[in-house]
């Protein structure tokens, strides 16, 4: 009763992540002020989050409306830039909505290869992609310490996506390292890192077979097998949605996928729909990236 239609309006015509956050924070504060004598802060927080999720789901499934008013298959605005940093071998800046990645490629001799000491028969690693997610990328302050499991995983996914297009070592005898730094985050930084990495490789003069682009497809499941798949999900849709299906590849096919789901299972129909939307989006991103090819 206190919320009324306020949350519904706050999750419509959203210009930015901070815009939505500030609006919902104001409503939450109003609710807490009126209910803090009857309920604990944890109870209020939990009920508010549940109401936020219910409104998000109803807007997607019933109104066919996303927080930023995009269509279900619509990409956010994409910008690509290369050769930003004058003293690196290759650099790029890939921006998709409020997600922005700075990619830097460094080349070295084969003696710079990383030595591996594990159960793998492979003793050296000549291609590395390291992904960083500093606190400032989500508007926070904090220590930058050891690389976390999430950062390792995101870097491994982007690395796997780019590896198939790299030239043969006999043709290009160099060790290659890409560093993908998250400048700003609002959804799927790993796939943006794949795009930034591909652009920086090209900028460094690495003769890759083709560009690689990645996109994330979301999902909201309703009753009676009702579902909606979302192209290019942002933070809110990842948080309240039921799936994060990352798909990376070239014009010829897929090079890497990763699927996170919060529901018990997804149907083959959902997988087909997600892969179909991912292909259309990937090809669209590749067209924009190829404008920066040499």
VEXDREN-2710 file (C-alpha; in Angstrom, 1 decimal):
% VEXDREN-2710
k/r/px/py/pz
1/UNK/0.0/0.0/0.0
2/UNK/2.8/2.4/0.8
3/UNK/4.7/1.6/-2.4
4/UNK/1.6/2.1/-4.6
5/UNK/2.6/2.5/-8.2
6/UNK/6.0/4.2/-7.3
7/UNK/8.1/1.1/-8.0
8/UNK/6.4/0.4/-11.3
9/UNK/7.3/4.0/-12.4
10/UNK/10.8/3.7/-11.1
11/UNK/11.5/0.7/-13.3
12/UNK/10.1/2.4/-16.4
13/UNK/12.0/4.9/-18.7
14/UNK/15.2/4.2/-16.7
15/UNK/18.0/6.2/-18.2
16/UNK/20.8/4.6/-16.2
17/UNK/21.7/2.1/-13.5
18/UNK/22.2/4.9/-11.0
19/UNK/18.9/6.5/-11.9
20/UNK/17.0/3.3/-11.1
21/UNK/19.0/2.7/-7.9
22/UNK/18.4/6.2/-6.6
23/UNK/14.6/6.0/-7.3
24/UNK/14.2/2.6/-5.6
25/UNK/16.4/3.7/-2.7
26/UNK/14.0/6.7/-2.1
27/UNK/11.0/4.4/-2.1
28/UNK/12.7/1.9/0.2
29/UNK/13.5/4.7/2.6
30/UNK/9.9/5.8/2.7
31/UNK/8.7/2.2/3.4
32/UNK/11.3/1.7/6.1
33/UNK/10.3/5.0/7.8
34/UNK/6.6/4.0/8.0
35/UNK/7.2/0.4/9.0
36/UNK/10.2/0.5/11.3
37/UNK/8.1/0.4/14.5
38/UNK/6.3/-2.7/13.4
39/UNK/9.0/-4.8/11.6
40/UNK/12.7/-5.3/11.8
41/UNK/15.0/-3.8/9.1
42/UNK/15.7/-7.3/7.7
43/UNK/12.0/-8.1/7.3
44/UNK/11.4/-4.8/5.5
45/UNK/14.4/-5.3/3.2
46/UNK/13.3/-8.9/2.3
47/UNK/9.7/-7.8/1.6
48/UNK/10.8/-4.9/-0.5
49/UNK/13.2/-7.0/-2.6
50/UNK/10.4/-9.5/-3.2
51/UNK/8.0/-6.8/-4.3
52/UNK/10.7/-5.4/-6.6
53/UNK/11.2/-8.8/-8.2
54/UNK/7.4/-9.3/-8.6
55/UNK/7.1/-6.0/-10.4
56/UNK/10.1/-6.7/-12.6
57/UNK/8.7/-10.1/-13.6
58/UNK/5.2/-8.8/-14.3
59/UNK/6.6/-6.0/-16.5
60/UNK/8.5/-8.5/-18.6
61/UNK/6.0/-11.3/-18.8
62/UNK/2.7/-9.3/-18.9
63/UNK/3.6/-5.8/-20.2
64/UNK/6.5/-6.9/-22.5
65/UNK/8.5/-4.0/-21.0
66/UNK/12.1/-3.8/-19.8
67/UNK/13.4/-1.2/-17.3
68/UNK/15.1/0.9/-20.0
69/UNK/12.2/0.4/-22.5
70/UNK/14.2/-1.7/-24.9
71/UNK/12.6/-4.4/-27.0
72/UNK/13.2/-7.9/-25.9
73/UNK/15.7/-8.5/-28.7
74/UNK/17.3/-5.0/-28.8
75/UNK/21.0/-4.3/-28.1
76/UNK/22.1/-1.3/-26.1
77/UNK/24.1/1.4/-27.9
78/UNK/27.6/0.0/-28.9
79/UNK/30.8/2.0/-29.4
80/UNK/34.2/0.7/-30.4
81/UNK/37.5/2.5/-30.4
82/UNK/41.1/1.3/-30.9
83/UNK/44.6/2.7/-30.5
84/UNK/43.7/4.7/-27.5
85/UNK/47.0/4.1/-25.6
86/UNK/50.1/5.3/-27.6
87/UNK/52.7/3.2/-25.9
88/UNK/51.0/-0.3/-25.9
89/UNK/51.2/-2.8/-28.7
90/UNK/47.4/-2.8/-29.0
91/UNK/44.5/-1.2/-27.2
92/UNK/40.7/-0.9/-27.5
93/UNK/37.7/0.5/-25.7
94/UNK/34.5/-1.4/-26.1
95/UNK/31.3/0.1/-24.7
96/UNK/27.8/-1.5/-24.6
97/UNK/25.3/0.6/-22.7
98/UNK/26.9/1.3/-19.3
99/UNK/29.3/-1.6/-19.6
100/UNK/32.7/-0.6/-20.7
101/UNK/36.0/-2.6/-21.1
102/UNK/39.5/-1.3/-21.8
103/UNK/41.5/-4.1/-23.6
104/UNK/45.3/-4.0/-23.8
105/UNK/47.3/-6.5/-25.8
106/UNK/51.0/-7.0/-25.1
107/UNK/53.3/-9.2/-27.3
108/UNK/56.5/-10.9/-26.1
109/UNK/58.9/-13.6/-27.3
110/UNK/58.0/-17.2/-26.8
111/UNK/60.3/-17.3/-23.8
112/UNK/57.8/-15.1/-22.0
113/UNK/55.2/-18.0/-22.1
114/UNK/53.7/-18.9/-18.7
115/UNK/55.0/-22.1/-17.3
116/UNK/52.4/-24.5/-16.0
117/UNK/52.8/-26.8/-13.1
118/UNK/49.7/-28.9/-13.0
119/UNK/48.3/-32.2/-14.2
120/UNK/47.9/-31.0/-17.8
121/UNK/50.3/-32.4/-20.4
122/UNK/50.8/-28.8/-21.6
123/UNK/53.8/-27.3/-20.0
124/UNK/53.5/-23.7/-21.3
125/UNK/50.8/-21.2/-22.1
126/UNK/51.5/-18.7/-24.9
127/UNK/48.1/-16.9/-24.8
128/UNK/46.7/-15.3/-21.6
129/UNK/43.7/-13.1/-21.0
130/UNK/43.5/-11.5/-17.5
131/UNK/40.2/-9.8/-16.5
132/UNK/40.0/-7.2/-13.7
133/UNK/36.9/-5.9/-12.0
134/UNK/37.9/-2.9/-9.8
135/UNK/35.4/-1.5/-7.3
136/UNK/35.1/1.8/-9.2
137/UNK/33.5/0.0/-12.1
138/UNK/30.3/-0.2/-10.0
139/UNK/30.7/3.1/-8.3
140/UNK/32.3/1.8/-5.1
141/UNK/35.5/2.2/-3.2
142/UNK/37.5/-0.7/-1.8
143/UNK/40.8/-2.5/-1.9
144/UNK/42.1/-4.1/-5.0
145/UNK/43.7/-7.3/-3.8
146/UNK/44.1/-10.9/-5.1
147/UNK/42.1/-11.9/-8.2
148/UNK/38.9/-13.5/-7.1
149/UNK/37.2/-16.6/-8.4
150/UNK/34.7/-14.6/-10.4
151/UNK/37.5/-12.6/-12.1
152/UNK/39.4/-15.8/-12.9
153/UNK/36.3/-17.4/-14.4
154/UNK/35.3/-14.4/-16.5
155/UNK/38.9/-14.2/-17.8
156/UNK/38.9/-17.9/-18.6
157/UNK/35.7/-17.6/-20.6
158/UNK/36.9/-14.7/-22.7
159/UNK/40.2/-16.4/-23.2
160/UNK/38.5/-19.5/-24.4
161/UNK/36.3/-17.5/-26.8
162/UNK/39.4/-15.8/-28.5
163/UNK/41.8/-18.8/-28.6
164/UNK/40.3/-20.4/-31.7
165/UNK/41.0/-17.4/-34.0
166/UNK/44.6/-16.9/-33.0
167/UNK/47.3/-17.6/-35.6
168/UNK/49.5/-20.7/-35.6
169/UNK/52.6/-20.3/-33.6
170/UNK/54.8/-21.0/-36.6
171/UNK/53.2/-18.1/-38.4
172/UNK/53.2/-15.7/-35.5
173/UNK/55.9/-16.7/-32.9
174/UNK/54.9/-14.5/-30.0
175/UNK/53.5/-14.8/-26.5
176/UNK/50.2/-12.8/-26.3
177/UNK/48.7/-11.3/-23.1
178/UNK/45.5/-9.4/-23.0
179/UNK/44.4/-7.4/-19.9
180/UNK/40.7/-6.5/-19.9
181/UNK/40.0/-3.8/-17.3
182/UNK/36.3/-3.1/-16.4
183/UNK/35.9/0.6/-16.5
184/UNK/32.1/0.5/-15.9
185/UNK/29.8/-2.4/-15.3
186/UNK/26.1/-3.0/-15.9
187/UNK/25.8/-6.5/-17.3
188/UNK/27.9/-9.1/-19.0
189/UNK/31.5/-7.7/-18.7
190/UNK/32.9/-11.1/-19.7
191/UNK/31.3/-10.8/-23.2
192/UNK/32.4/-7.2/-23.5
193/UNK/35.9/-8.3/-22.6
194/UNK/35.8/-10.8/-25.5
195/UNK/34.9/-7.9/-27.8
196/UNK/37.5/-5.6/-26.4
197/UNK/40.1/-8.4/-26.5
198/UNK/39.4/-9.1/-30.2
199/UNK/39.7/-5.4/-31.1
200/UNK/43.0/-5.0/-29.2
201/UNK/44.5/-8.1/-30.9
202/UNK/43.7/-6.6/-34.3
203/UNK/45.1/-3.3/-33.2
204/UNK/48.4/-5.0/-32.1
205/UNK/48.8/-6.5/-35.6
206/UNK/48.0/-10.1/-34.5
207/UNK/46.7/-11.8/-37.7
208/UNK/43.6/-13.3/-36.1
209/UNK/41.3/-15.3/-38.4
210/UNK/38.3/-13.0/-37.7
211/UNK/36.8/-10.9/-34.9
212/UNK/35.0/-12.6/-32.0
213/UNK/32.0/-11.0/-30.3
214/UNK/30.0/-12.1/-27.3
215/UNK/26.5/-11.4/-25.9
216/UNK/24.4/-12.5/-22.9
217/UNK/20.8/-13.7/-23.2
218/UNK/18.6/-13.6/-20.1
219/UNK/15.3/-15.4/-19.2
220/UNK/12.2/-14.7/-17.2
221/UNK/10.0/-17.7/-16.5
222/UNK/6.3/-17.5/-15.6
223/UNK/3.5/-19.9/-15.0
224/UNK/2.2/-22.6/-17.4
225/UNK/5.6/-22.8/-19.3
226/UNK/5.4/-19.1/-20.1
227/UNK/8.9/-17.6/-20.7
228/UNK/10.6/-14.5/-22.2
229/UNK/14.2/-14.4/-23.4
230/UNK/16.1/-11.1/-23.2
231/UNK/19.0/-10.0/-25.4
232/UNK/21.8/-8.1/-23.8
233/UNK/20.8/-8.2/-20.2
234/UNK/21.8/-5.5/-17.8
235/UNK/22.5/-5.8/-14.1
236/UNK/18.9/-5.6/-12.9
237/UNK/17.8/-8.3/-15.4
238/UNK/20.7/-10.5/-14.4
239/UNK/19.8/-10.1/-10.7
240/UNK/16.1/-10.8/-10.9
241/UNK/16.1/-13.0/-14.0
242/UNK/16.4/-16.8/-14.2
243/UNK/19.3/-17.2/-16.7
244/UNK/22.5/-15.7/-17.9
245/UNK/23.4/-17.5/-21.2
246/UNK/26.7/-16.1/-22.5
247/UNK/27.5/-16.9/-26.2
248/UNK/30.6/-15.9/-28.0
249/UNK/31.7/-16.5/-31.5
250/UNK/32.6/-15.4/-35.0
251/UNK/30.4/-15.1/-38.1
252/UNK/31.1/-18.7/-38.8
253/UNK/30.1/-20.2/-35.4
254/UNK/30.3/-20.3/-31.6
255/UNK/33.7/-20.4/-29.9
256/UNK/32.6/-20.4/-26.2
257/UNK/29.4/-20.6/-24.1
258/UNK/28.6/-20.4/-20.4
259/UNK/25.2/-21.0/-18.9
260/UNK/24.1/-19.9/-15.4
261/UNK/20.5/-20.7/-14.4
262/UNK/18.5/-20.1/-11.2
263/UNK/15.6/-22.4/-12.1
264/UNK/15.7/-26.2/-11.8
265/UNK/15.7/-26.7/-15.6
266/UNK/15.2/-25.1/-18.9
267/UNK/13.5/-26.5/-22.0
268/UNK/15.0/-27.2/-25.4
269/UNK/12.7/-24.5/-26.7
270/UNK/14.4/-21.9/-24.4
271/UNK/17.8/-23.0/-25.5
272/UNK/16.9/-22.7/-29.2
273/UNK/15.3/-19.3/-28.7
274/UNK/18.4/-18.1/-26.7
275/UNK/20.9/-19.3/-29.3
276/UNK/18.8/-17.8/-32.1
277/UNK/18.7/-14.4/-30.4
278/UNK/22.4/-14.6/-29.5
279/UNK/23.4/-15.3/-33.2
280/UNK/21.4/-12.2/-34.4
281/UNK/23.0/-10.0/-31.7
282/UNK/26.5/-11.4/-32.3
283/UNK/26.4/-10.7/-36.0
284/UNK/25.1/-7.2/-35.3
285/UNK/28.0/-6.5/-32.9
286/UNK/30.6/-8.0/-35.3
287/UNK/29.4/-5.6/-38.1
288/UNK/30.2/-2.7/-35.7
289/UNK/33.6/-4.2/-34.7
290/UNK/34.7/-4.8/-38.3
291/UNK/34.5/-1.1/-39.0
292/UNK/37.8/-1.0/-37.0
293/UNK/39.5/-3.8/-38.8
294/UNK/42.8/-3.1/-40.6
END
